[in-house]
Amino acid sequence: MTLKTTGSPLDRPTLTEWRNRLCAVIGVAYSGLSSTAKTQVDRIRDEAVEYVSQRAAHEPWGIREDASDAVDAGTDTTYPFRADVRHVLAITEETSTSKQRCATSTKQDFLDAWGAGSTQHDWITKKPAVWFFDGFSDDVPPVQQWRRIGADNTGATIRVFYRPYFAMLTSTSGSDSAVQLPPAEVMAIESQALYKWALFTGDEQKVAMYQRAREDDIAALEINDRVTSEDPFQQGVGDSFATQLGG
């Protein structure tokens, strides 16, 4: 048996491969499905990717950063964030001479911190600035808006670290999207997709079967793929073994 190496890793299926894998279990070629069923297969695949990314929340591979915007002039400004922003982790403001980690707060805290009788908020002089979620934009689809309150820092680069929504596959010949999902997650995604198809078709026996398969796949991932280090590292003999040696 040839072991997998870094030169031959488990790969991510292309869009065509996903369709073929799901339809092989369904028992009908993708090309033979009705337009409604094709739409449903594609939707179930996309939702399975979303489901597994939710189950793997807070994993290191699920982090993106964006530095495409700059601080506007003023002490109270609102910024629309990227459409793929799901959960903001941190915001920094960077210039050629300084880099500062901004505070993140809530609109409730912003309102609670308003000085009694004051015409301006106490935070407008803060450095680093305070950022908080302030609703969604009118875009279609809407995007998160974050409000910045703090000392003027015109022109500084805004760097946002966040958990993303993963883009779906759109190419039939290559894995052009969802590249952050490790290939090891594929089995759980497939089981989730087949589980959803069984729900769609009302096959209760297969619903239970694929649900168990999905949980088994995810349990296997938790052992090695969803950790980045052994903590604590094994140093010498363990405490229990040392106790036994001591009699």
C-alpha positions as CSV (number, residue, x, y, z in Angstrom):
1,M,0.0,0.0,0.0
2,T,1.3,3.4,-0.9
3,L,0.9,6.0,1.8
4,K,-0.3,9.5,1.0
5,T,2.5,12.1,0.9
6,T,2.6,15.8,0.5
7,G,3.1,15.2,-3.2
8,S,-0.1,13.3,-3.5
9,P,-2.6,14.7,-1.1
10,L,-6.3,13.9,-0.8
11,D,-7.8,16.4,-3.3
12,R,-11.0,18.4,-3.3
13,P,-13.7,17.3,-5.8
14,T,-14.5,19.5,-8.7
15,L,-18.1,20.6,-9.3
16,T,-18.5,17.8,-11.9
17,E,-17.0,15.3,-9.5
18,W,-19.4,16.4,-6.7
19,R,-22.4,16.0,-9.0
20,N,-21.2,12.5,-10.2
21,R,-20.6,11.3,-6.7
22,L,-23.9,12.4,-5.4
23,C,-25.8,11.1,-8.5
24,A,-24.0,7.7,-8.3
25,V,-25.8,7.2,-5.0
26,I,-29.0,8.7,-6.2
27,G,-28.9,6.2,-9.1
28,V,-29.4,8.7,-12.0
29,A,-26.8,10.5,-14.0
30,Y,-26.8,14.3,-13.4
31,S,-27.6,14.9,-17.1
32,G,-30.7,12.7,-16.7
33,L,-32.2,14.7,-13.9
34,S,-34.9,17.2,-14.4
35,S,-34.0,20.9,-14.2
36,T,-35.7,21.0,-10.8
37,A,-33.7,18.0,-9.5
38,K,-30.4,19.4,-10.9
39,T,-31.1,22.6,-9.0
40,Q,-31.8,20.6,-5.8
41,V,-28.6,18.5,-6.1
42,D,-26.5,21.7,-6.6
43,R,-28.2,23.4,-3.7
44,I,-27.8,20.4,-1.4
45,R,-24.1,20.3,-2.2
46,D,-23.6,24.0,-1.4
47,E,-25.6,23.7,1.8
48,A,-23.5,20.6,2.8
49,V,-20.4,22.7,2.5
50,E,-22.0,25.4,4.6
51,Y,-23.1,22.9,7.3
52,V,-19.7,21.4,7.7
53,S,-18.0,24.8,7.8
54,Q,-20.5,25.6,10.7
55,R,-19.5,22.3,12.5
56,A,-15.9,23.2,12.1
57,A,-16.3,26.8,13.4
58,H,-13.3,28.5,14.9
59,E,-10.8,26.2,13.1
60,P,-7.5,28.0,12.0
61,W,-8.1,27.3,8.3
62,G,-11.4,29.2,8.6
63,I,-9.9,32.7,8.9
64,R,-9.6,35.3,6.3
65,E,-8.2,38.9,6.4
66,D,-9.1,41.9,4.3
67,A,-7.1,45.1,4.0
68,S,-8.9,46.7,1.0
69,D,-10.3,49.8,2.9
70,A,-8.8,52.8,4.6
71,V,-10.0,55.0,7.5
72,D,-12.0,58.0,6.4
73,A,-11.5,61.5,7.9
74,G,-13.5,62.1,11.1
75,T,-14.2,60.5,14.5
76,D,-17.6,58.7,13.7
77,T,-17.8,56.8,10.4
78,T,-19.6,53.6,9.2
79,Y,-18.1,51.1,6.8
80,P,-19.7,48.3,4.8
81,F,-17.7,45.1,5.1
82,R,-17.1,42.3,2.5
83,A,-20.1,40.1,1.7
84,D,-18.3,37.0,3.0
85,V,-17.8,38.4,6.5
86,R,-19.5,36.1,9.0
87,H,-17.9,36.7,12.3
88,V,-15.3,39.5,13.0
89,L,-12.3,38.4,15.1
90,A,-10.2,41.5,15.1
91,I,-9.7,44.9,13.5
92,T,-6.4,46.7,13.2
93,E,-5.5,50.1,11.8
94,E,-2.1,50.4,10.2
95,T,0.1,53.2,8.9
96,S,3.7,53.2,7.7
97,T,4.7,54.1,11.3
98,S,2.2,52.4,13.6
99,K,-0.1,49.5,13.9
100,Q,-2.9,49.4,16.5
101,R,-5.3,46.7,17.5
102,C,-8.7,48.4,17.8
103,A,-11.3,47.6,20.5
104,T,-14.5,45.8,19.3
105,S,-17.7,46.5,21.2
106,T,-21.5,46.5,20.8
107,K,-24.0,49.2,19.9
108,Q,-25.6,48.6,23.4
109,D,-22.2,49.4,25.0
110,F,-21.9,52.5,22.8
111,L,-25.3,53.8,23.9
112,D,-24.6,52.9,27.6
113,A,-21.3,54.8,27.5
114,W,-22.9,58.1,26.3
115,G,-22.1,60.8,28.8
116,A,-25.1,62.3,30.6
117,G,-26.1,65.5,28.9
118,S,-23.1,65.4,26.5
119,T,-23.5,66.4,22.9
120,Q,-20.6,64.2,21.8
121,H,-19.6,60.7,22.8
122,D,-16.7,60.0,25.1
123,W,-15.2,57.5,22.6
124,I,-14.5,60.0,19.8
125,T,-11.1,60.8,21.4
126,K,-10.2,57.1,21.9
127,K,-7.0,55.8,20.4
128,P,-7.1,53.1,19.3
129,A,-10.6,53.5,18.1
130,V,-13.7,51.4,19.0
131,W,-15.6,49.4,16.3
132,F,-19.0,47.8,16.6
133,F,-21.6,46.1,14.4
134,D,-24.3,48.6,13.4
135,G,-26.8,46.7,11.3
136,F,-26.9,45.7,7.7
137,S,-26.6,47.7,4.5
138,D,-29.3,48.1,1.9
139,D,-27.3,46.1,-0.7
140,V,-28.7,42.9,-2.2
141,P,-27.6,40.7,-0.5
142,P,-27.1,43.0,2.5
143,V,-23.6,43.2,4.1
144,Q,-22.6,43.9,7.7
145,Q,-21.9,47.6,8.5
146,W,-19.4,48.4,11.3
147,R,-19.2,51.8,12.9
148,R,-15.9,53.3,14.0
149,I,-15.8,55.7,16.9
150,G,-12.4,57.2,17.9
151,A,-9.6,59.7,17.2
152,D,-9.0,60.7,13.6
153,N,-6.7,58.3,11.8
154,T,-7.3,59.3,8.2
155,G,-5.8,57.1,5.5
156,A,-4.8,54.2,7.9
157,T,-5.3,50.8,6.4
158,I,-8.2,48.9,8.0
159,R,-7.3,45.2,8.3
160,V,-10.2,42.9,9.3
161,F,-9.6,39.3,10.5
162,Y,-12.8,37.3,10.2
163,R,-14.5,33.9,9.9
164,P,-15.9,33.7,6.3
165,Y,-18.8,32.3,4.5
166,F,-17.2,30.0,2.0
167,A,-17.8,30.6,-1.7
168,M,-19.3,27.6,-3.6
169,L,-17.8,25.8,-6.6
170,T,-18.8,27.2,-9.9
171,S,-16.4,25.5,-12.3
172,T,-17.0,22.0,-13.7
173,S,-13.4,21.4,-14.4
174,G,-11.5,22.6,-11.3
175,S,-11.8,23.6,-7.7
176,D,-12.0,27.3,-8.2
177,S,-13.7,28.1,-4.9
178,A,-14.1,26.8,-1.4
179,V,-10.3,26.4,-1.3
180,Q,-10.0,26.9,2.4
181,L,-11.9,23.7,3.2
182,P,-9.3,21.0,3.8
183,P,-9.7,18.0,1.6
184,A,-10.2,15.8,4.7
185,E,-13.6,17.5,5.2
186,V,-14.9,16.0,1.9
187,M,-16.3,12.8,3.4
188,A,-18.3,14.7,6.0
189,I,-19.7,17.0,3.3
190,E,-20.6,14.1,1.1
191,S,-22.4,12.3,3.9
192,Q,-24.3,15.5,4.8
193,A,-25.3,16.0,1.2
194,L,-26.6,12.5,0.9
195,Y,-28.4,12.9,4.2
196,K,-30.2,16.0,2.9
197,W,-31.1,14.2,-0.4
198,A,-32.6,11.3,1.6
199,L,-34.7,13.9,3.5
200,F,-35.7,15.5,0.2
201,T,-36.9,12.1,-1.2
202,G,-38.5,11.0,2.1
203,D,-36.3,7.9,2.4
204,E,-36.3,7.5,6.2
205,Q,-34.0,4.5,6.3
206,K,-31.3,6.3,4.4
207,V,-31.8,9.5,6.5
208,A,-30.7,7.5,9.5
209,M,-27.9,5.8,7.7
210,Y,-26.3,8.9,6.3
211,Q,-26.8,10.8,9.5
212,R,-24.7,8.2,11.3
213,A,-22.1,8.2,8.5
214,R,-21.8,12.0,8.8
215,E,-21.2,11.9,12.6
216,D,-18.7,9.1,12.1
217,D,-16.8,11.2,9.5
218,I,-16.8,14.3,11.7
219,A,-15.7,12.3,14.7
220,A,-12.7,11.1,12.7
221,L,-11.8,14.7,11.8
222,E,-11.8,15.7,15.4
223,I,-8.9,13.3,16.1
224,N,-6.3,14.8,13.9
225,D,-7.6,17.3,11.3
226,R,-9.2,19.9,13.5
227,V,-6.2,20.4,15.8
228,T,-3.0,22.3,15.0
229,S,-0.8,21.1,17.9
230,E,-0.7,18.6,20.7
231,D,-1.4,20.4,23.9
232,P,0.1,19.7,26.3
233,F,3.1,18.3,24.5
234,Q,4.3,15.0,25.8
235,Q,7.5,15.5,27.8
236,G,9.2,12.4,29.2
237,V,7.0,10.0,31.1
238,G,3.4,10.8,32.0
239,D,2.2,11.6,35.5
240,S,0.3,8.3,35.9
241,F,3.3,6.2,34.8
242,A,5.7,8.2,37.1
243,T,3.3,7.5,40.0
244,Q,3.4,3.8,39.3
245,L,7.2,3.8,39.1
246,G,7.3,5.5,42.5
247,G,5.4,2.6,44.0
